[in-house]
Amino acid sequence: MRTKLHDNIDWVGAIDWNVRDFHSYNTDRGATYNSYLIRDNENAVIDPVKGSFFKRWIENIRQFADPASIKYLICNHAELDHSSSLPMAVEAFPGVQIVATRKCRDTVVNYFGGADWNWRIVKTGDEISLGKRTLRFIETPMVHWPDSMFTYVPGDKLLFSMDAFGQHIATSARFDDEVDPAIVMEEAKTYYANIVISYSNFVRKTMEAAAGLDIAMIAPSHGVIWRSNVPTILAAYKDWMVNKNKKKVVIFFDSMWESTTRAAEAILDGATQPGVETNLVHVRHSNLTGIATEFMDAAAFAFGSSTLNGLLMPAAAAALVYMEGMRVPNKAAFAFGSYGWAGKGGPDQVEEYLKRGKYELLRPALKFPYRPTADILDEARKAGEALAEKALEA
Ligand code: FEO
C-alpha cells in the first residue's frame, strides 16, 4: 500500500472496511481513521486512531520508526474514533508529549483520566519545530467539537484538517485522484451533511482563519487525502458553509395505507417543472444519513405523515428531529398527510416540527381524512407548483 505524502511523511492509519454504523451515520462504504507519521530530528504522529485499531496502528508506525522514538503525538480532536487509543499510546510511546488544545485535553481527561499524562497545550499560532519541519497549530472550535484544531506544515503547504474535508470511505487508495472523483465528492457531501453542517457558522470562521494558508494538500482524519482536487473541495465547502441551496424540491413522507403516498405523488407532480430537480423520499425506506444529504441543499420541501395512534409516524419523527438538528432554516416548506377517526395527528404534528425548524411555511398543513379526494390531489399539485416556484428563486 502506498503511504507516502512527502519524504518522511507517511500515512500510518487504519482502514475500517466493515463499519456500517458510525453513531447512526450509515457508512455504507466503510471508514478510515487516518494517522500520519513525520520523521525528523524528533518524530511526530498526527492524530491517533480508534482504540480497536491500536495494534494495527502501531504495526504501521513500526514500518518506519520505533514507536518509542515518537516525541509528539498531535491530538487534533477528542472524539473517540480518534482519541480512544490514547491510553494505550501513552504506554507505547514512553516520554511522548500529547499536543492538544486545552479543551481537547479536558475532554480526553473526562473520558479516560490521564490528567497526569505529559500534555503540551497549544493555541492558534503556536509552533513546534521537529528539526527540518515545523508544525503550526490553528484552533478550529466547533468544527466540529469545541476542542478541534488543524495542524499545518508550512514548508510542505500541508494541512492536517482533522474531520474537516473528511469522507467515510474504506479504501486502499490514499489520494483523491486514485478514487472515482464522483464517489469522493458524494461522500464528502454526505460527511458534511451528517457531521459538519450544524456548525456551518464556525466553518466560516475556520475558513477565514485558514484563508491565509497556502494549501497544496489536505490530509483529513477520514477518507482520502486531497492533493489533485484541493480547489474543488475548498469551493464545495464555501457553498456548503453558507447553506447554499439548489433549485431542488424534495418530498419526504411516510404513509400507512398509501393515502399520504398519493398526496406526496401529486405534490411531486406539481413540483416537476423545467429547471427544478425533484426527489421523492419515503423516509421509512430510506435512512437518516441519506435523508440529511438529500435535504442539505434543497431550496424547498414538503413533509408528510399519516396519523398513527394519534401521532405522526415514528420514522417521520426521527427524520424531522435529525433535520432540525442540521439547523438549515433557509428553506420553504409545508406539511401534509392523512388522518382517520382521531380527526388530527400526523400532519399537524409535522407542521409543529417545521415551525420549530424555522422554515418558511408556504401554506397551512395540507391534511385530509382517510383518502385524498380529487380536489385534495388538485390542491396538492398546486402546492407542489408553489414549492417549484420557490426553488427557482434559489
Ligand atoms: Fe472523526 Fe469528530 O471524529
Residues whose N, C-alpha, C, O or C-beta is under 5 A from the ligand:
A	BS01	FEO	E79 D81 D163
